[in-house]
């Protein structure tokens, strides 16, 4: 299993809360560190793609596991 510097469980939260929590968590991280985000909001797929483009933080991976979505972001 891959290791991440931080993990954020945003399960049960709807837009825009997963993005806001991720933004806050990333602000406390160092450049190059990775954040695993877990979400149950189907809208978070497009939200995190847009968030990555707007902030410059790399979206390294995203996975749709049915009712659960995971994202790996790297702080720029």
Secondary structure as GFF3:
##gff-version 3
##sequence-region A 1 76
A	DSSP	beta_strand	6	10	.	.	.	ID=ss1
A	DSSP	alpha_helix	17	27	.	.	.	ID=ss2
A	DSSP	beta_strand	34	39	.	.	.	ID=ss3
A	DSSP	alpha_helix	44	55	.	.	.	ID=ss4
A	DSSP	beta_strand	58	64	.	.	.	ID=ss5
A	DSSP	beta_strand	69	74	.	.	.	ID=ss6
###
